Amino acid sequence: MELPFAFDKIPAGRSIVGRTEEIDAVMSVFEAGGRSLALYGEARSGKETIVREAIDRYIEQKGRLIVCEIDLTGIRTYEDLVALWREKMRTCAQEINRGTLLPFEVQLDDIPDKKVFDLPALIAAEAGAQLVVYFKEFQNMLRIEDEQFRLDQLDKVWSKQKAVHYLLTGSFVNAMKSIFEERKCFYGMCRTLPLQPLDKKLVCDYIRSSFLSLGRVIEMEEALAIWEISSGNMWYVKQLCANCYALPAGYVSRVTVNQARDTLLAVHTPRFKQWLFDMTVNQINLLHAIVDGVRRFSSAEVMERYRLNSSAGVARSREALAKRELVTFDEEDNARFTDPLFEYWLRHYYFV
């Protein structure tokens, strides 16, 4: 039996909260002539939920869909990438051939490494079908340091492929922004879709209706308290709700929410402390300024108040925090924490 508020599984169908536009955007990639897509957001923000739901809906509406899934989590070298690529292309070709009256054959081992990224187009042509290549943790491409491999060269190869569509997803927001927004790699072949936080009312309505379906009552004020702790991140929302549900009370009060919060923080605080232990004093002081909503970090008043060493030191600390994927900055230079519970803990427990 599935437990209520299961946060360890990918939701599907009616259990998905929002993300209708994002699901539609991914489904458009699957269409003949559809444009490739770069989808990115912090870990546990719902990327795989969106992709899985889009695949399920497309198959239900239009039939078979050929998707080659490639997870780059463990990739560190060019040799690793090429080996994984060949393996996944072989699996993809075998999947297409399964049950086919006239199977085709692609001599994968005879293709030199420098031509290996042409394989999706070759397979699509032999199969006479559209092929979708779905990447997880695409930002790991940046870890590959080899003179044989360059993202702009990969861009040129993939941009010429007519029957192949790419779905490039990643959990390191700043690294993905570096690839697609700063370097503008794959600019011509795909559009970008950064995930935005879910609507507050949508999440609160989910919380209230879910508890009601389980025979529990939670008022809007308490649902908002869960929102404020989690900033609408559904992974944290479901953990908080699961903790509330585990307590023996038919009515979810503020005391119940606070107990659920304390349980959640007991699990995650050691991780947050480790992050701070690895930081310089200047980086921690800059975090304090960000928590307080400061924008002009290099002003004399701010530097004195938060004990920031110098403008150059601020720039280095900012770069370090962004590189560690703890903070991201928008076009207007507004800072946002990539982990909402980390921000909540800093605001209410650390910087007090």
N, C-alpha and C positions, 0 to 999 in steps of 0.2 A: 504494500500500500504506500502510495506517495504521500510524504508528509506535507502539511500546509506550509506555504511560503518556502518551497524548496529553492535554495539559492545555489545549489551545486549542480543544477541541470540547466540546459538551454531551454527556455520556454518556447512554446509553439502555439499557434492558433489564437484562441481567445485569451490565453494567459499572457500574451504580449501586451505591454502597456505602451500605447502610442506608436511612433516610428512608421506611420503609414507612408509618409512621403519618402522616407529613406528606403523602405521596402520596394516601393514603386520605382525608385531610381535604380535599384539593383536589378529589378525585373527588366527594365529597359535595356540593360546591358545584354540580356539574353536574346533580344530580338535581332533578326537579320538586319545588318546595317547599324545596330546599336553601338553607341560609343562606349569605350572602356571607362572605368571609374576607379578613382582612388578614394577609399573610405577609411577615415582614421579618427580615432578617439582613444582616450586613456583605457587602460586595462579594465575589464569588467563593465564597460560602458554600453555593451549591447551589439557590437559589430557582428559577432557570429550568429546571434539571434536574428538579426536583420537578414543576413545572407541565407541562413537555413530556411527562414520563412519564405523568402523570395523564391528560392529553388522549389520548395514544396508547392507554392501557389502556381508557379509557372508550369510545373509538370501536371498539376491538376487541371489547369486550364487548357494547355496546349500540347501535352504529351511529353515525349522523351526530351531530355536535356543532357548534353554531354559536358560534364564538368570535370576538369582535371585539377585536383586540389594539391597544393604544394605548401608545406609548412617550413618556413625558413628559420625556425627557432634555434636549431642546433648548427646552423651554417656559419662557418668562420673563414673558410678558404675557397678559392676559385675551384680547386679540385673537388671539394665537398659539393659545391653548387652543381658542377657538371655531372657528377655521379648521381646526385639526387634527381637532376633534370632528366637524365636518361632513364632512370628507374620509373619515374612518374609518367614519362611519355610512353614507355613500354606498357605500363599498366593501363594507360588510357587507350592505347591501340587495342589491347586485349579486350577491354570492356566494350569498345565499339564493335569488335568482331564477334562478341558473344551472341549467338543466335542469328548471325548474318548468313544469308545463303551464299554470298560471294565475298568471303573474307579477303582482306588485303594484307600485305606484309611490308613492313618498313625495316630495312636493315640498319637498325639503330647503332650497332657497334661499328659499322663501317663509316659512319659520319664523323669527321674530325671535330675536335672540341670547338674550334672557332665557328663551326656551322651548326652546332648543336641547338642553338636557340631558334633555328629555322624549323625545327621539328614540328611545332604545333601547326604551322601552315601546311607542311607536307602531309601530316596526318589528316587535317581537315579536307585537303584536296583529294586524298585517296578515299576518304570516307564519304565525300560529297555532302558534308554537313557543317554546321556552325559549331565551333568549339569554344568553350569558356575555360580560361586558365585562372584559377582562384588562388591567390597568394595569401598566406597568413604571416604576420610579422615581416612585412616587406622591407621595413627599415633596416633589417639586418644585412641588406645588400651593401650598406655603407661600411660594414665591417670588412668587406673583402678588399684586400690590398694586393693587387696583382697587375702587372703591366699588360696582361692579356685581357683585362676586364675593365670596362668603363661604362657607366650608366648611359652616357650620351650615345655610345655605340649600340647599346642594347635598345635604346629608344629608336634609333634608325632602323634596326632590324624589325622590331615589333610594329612600327608605324606602317610598314609596307605590307603587312599581313592582312588580307581581305576577309577571310572567313574565321578569324580568331579574335576573341574579345577578352580583355584582361580586367580582372577584378583584384585590385591591389589594396589590401587592408593592413593596417599597422596599429600597434598599441603605444608607440613612443611618439607622442604628438609633435614634439619639436624636431625630431629626426625626420618624420614624414613631411613636415612643413619645409624643412631644409631641402628635401628632394623635389617637392612639387611646387612650392611657392617661391623659394629663394633661388634655387638653381634652375627651376622651371623645366626639369626633366619630364619627358612624356607629355609636354604641354599640348602638342598637336593631336595626340592620339586619345587622351582621356581627360575627363573633367574631375575636379576634386569635390569631395563632400565631407567636410569636418563635422563630426557629431556634436550637436548642441545639447545642453541639459534639457531634460523633459519638463513639460509644463507643470507648474506647481499644483494647480487644481486637478489635473489629470492624475497625478500621483496620489494626491490626497483622496480623491474619489475611489481610486483602486484600493487604497488601504481600508477605507470605511466599508466598501462593498464586500471586500474579501473577508473581513472580520464578521460582517453580518451574515455571510453565507455559511460561516462556521459557528453561528450561534453566539457570537460575541458582539458587544457594542463598543464603539470608539467614537468620540465626538470629534468635530472638525479641529478643535484646539489641540487635541492630542495628536491627531494626524499631521497637523502643521509642525508639531514638535519633532516628529519623526522626520519630516521633510527638512527641517532646519539642521538636524544632526547629519543627514545624509546628502543634502543638496540635490535630492532626487535621483541619486545613483541607485539603480534598482537592486544591485547586489547588496549594498548596505541597507536599503529599505527592507528587503526580504529578511536579512539577518535580524534586524531590529524587530520586525513583525513576528518572526519565528520565536525570538526571545520573549516577546510579550505573550504570545500564545502558550508558551511552555509554563507560564506562571498560572497557578490555580485561581483564576478570577474571571467571572463572566463579564466584567466591565473593565475596559482598559482605561485606567486612570493615569494622571500625570506621574504618580508614584510608580506605576507599572512601567511606563515609558522610561523613566529614569533608571529603574532597575535593569531594563533591557539595554539601555545605553551603557551602563557600567559594565555589564557582561561583555558587550561588544568591544569596549575599550580595553578590557582586561586581555582580550585576545590579540588586539592589534597594537597596543602601546609598546611592547618590546621592539617591534619593527620600527616604530617612529623614533624611539630612543636610539636605536642603532644608526638611523639616518643622521640624527643630530651629532652623535659621537664622531662620525666621520667628517663633520663640517668644521670649517674654521670659525672663529668668533665673529669675524666680519660677515660671513655668510649667514650665521644665525641672527645677527643684528639686522641684516637686510630682510630676512624672513619676518622679523618683528615689524618692520616698516610696512611690508606687504600686507600682513595681517591687519594692520591699522588703516589700510586703504591709501597709503602714500603713493604718489606717482612720480614726483620730482625728487628722485633719490639723491641727486647731486647738489641740491640747494644747501647753502651753508646752515640754515636752521635745521633741516632734516639730518644732515651729517652730524651735527652736534648733538641733537636729541637722541639719535640712535647709535651714537658712537661709531660712525662709519669712517674709516681711515682717510680716504681720499676719493676723488672722482674716478681715478684709475682703479682703485680698490673696489669701488662699487661696480664698475664695469666687469672686473674679473669675477666678483662674487655672483653677479647676475648671470654671467655666462656659465659659471660652474653649476648654479641651480638649474638652469635650463638644460645643460648637458646631462644632468642627473634625472631629468624629466620630472622634477618636483613642481616646477612652475613654468607656465607658458605665457607669452605676451601676445595680445592681439595687435591689429594695425594701428590702434590709437594708444598703444603702449600700456594698456591696462593689464595688470598681472592677474593670473588665475591659477589656483592650485590644481594640480591634476588628480590629487587624492582628496576628496572633500572631508573625509574623516580626519585626515592629518591636519587640515586647516582647523577643523572644529577643536581638535585636541590642543593645538597650539594656542588658539584663541581663549579657550576656557580652562585649560589646565597648566600650560607651560608658561605663557606670557601673562601671568597674573600677579 
